[in-house]
Every structure is written in C-alpha cells, then in structure tokens.
Amino acid sequence: MQLHRNLRKKIETLKKEKAGLLAEIESLKEKGEAKARELENEVITLKKEVEALETLFNTKRKHETMKPKNEDFSQT
C-alpha cells in the first residue's frame, strides 16, 4: 500500500514538473519569436538606410561628375 502511495505521489510530482517545463518552453518560444520579429524589423530598417545612403551617394557622384573641373592654369 505504501508503495502505491509513493508511486502516485512521484507520478503527480513528475506531472506537475512536466507541465511547468512545457509552460516554460512555450514562454521561451514566444520570447524567441518576438526577438526574431524585432531583429527582422531592425534588418528592414537597416536595408532602407543602406538604400537611402546608396541613393544619396549615387546622386552625389552624379553631381560630382557634372561639375566642371577647376583647371589650374598657374602651372602652364
């Protein structure tokens, strides 16, 4: 009889521990998914920034090539 009580108690304890671990896993999954979304948003923002800087750089390069060169006639 004592054996049955001990086994029942042990099984109940293990069931509770399992439920707690499953809840912890679910919570960690949610945190991981939230972190992944946050990183995705940061990557999108950084890509937009790169695109904007590339556009600015290309525009700047076009302006530089369009400017007349200042010729230095003092050396001739």
PEZI-V294188 format. One line per field, one symbol per residue. ss: DSSP state (H for helix, E for strand, C for the rest). psi: psi as a letter, one per 30 degrees, with the letter a starting at -180 (. if undefined). A space follows every 10 residues. Layout:
ss->???
psi->???
//
This chain:
ss->CHHHHHHHHH HHHHHHHHHH HHHHHHHHHH HHHHHHHHHH HHHHHHHHHH HHHHHHHHHH HHHHHHCCCC CCHHHC
psi->eeeeeeeeee eeeeeeeeee eeeeeeeeee eeeeeeeeee eeeeeeeeee eeeeeeeeee eeeeffkkkj kjfff.
//
